[in-house]
Amino acid sequence: NAGVTQTPKFRVLKTGQSMTLLCAQDMNHEYMYWYRQDPGMGLRLIHYSVGEGTTAKGEVPDGYNVSRLKKQNFLLGLESAAPSQTSVYFCASRVALRNSPLHFGNGTRLTVT
Amino acid sequence: AQKVTQAQTEISVVEKEDVTLDCVYETRDTTYYLFWYKQPPSGELVFLIRRNSFDEQNEISGRYSWNFQKSTSSFNFTITASQVVDSAVYFCALSEGEAGGTSYGKLTFGQGTILTVHP
């Protein structure tokens, strides 16, 4: 049971570099989400997707882009990393049934120096 | 806009003590859902419970119990006879109803409460 898999687990970037975080789920879930977790702020929604080929902005979308070309994958891109993007990033997915719980990946710890 | 507040940033207890984690929420919707998640030191997020706004019955699951009170907009979580393995960050979260199909289950999280249970 892989569930939701995030790669990489850790990454260190220099300011201005770009990278892509990959989220893959094998549960055939329609909805997928990217959150960031910062101390004292809980988890905040960056972007989400309700189906293949669709994406939408969450609470803190600036500086990030996403794509959902395949139903099972949801990519989060940082085009020009900034120290303020140092965070732990969580991907989650769920079925479209009304308010079913989110299934989370194990997180990616990103440090931007 | 919806909001979730967990006023307790950190709680420290000794094993076997009972502990209650507070959660207060704000929403304009009449249909909404409340969740609790646990994040142990290993970092993953584990779903504990979901409660909808029409069901105010308290729930008990082993040593865990939840008290939902719409009158005070609270959804508190109690651990009875705490154990060291309960040490974790606990998050309360709110999702507005999907009757109109616009919520898409987006969760608004509280700031989290760090619970440390000492042996």
Interface residues (C-beta under 8 A of the other chain):
Chain A: Y31 Y33 Y35 G40 M41 G42 L43 R44 L45 Y48 V50 A56 G58 V88 F90 A92 R94 R98 N99 S100 P101 L102 H103 F104 G105 N106 G107
Chain B: V4 Q6 T9 Y33 F35 G43 E44 L45 F47 R50 N52 F91 A93 S95 G97 E98 Y104 G105 K106 L107 T108 F109 G110 Q111 G112
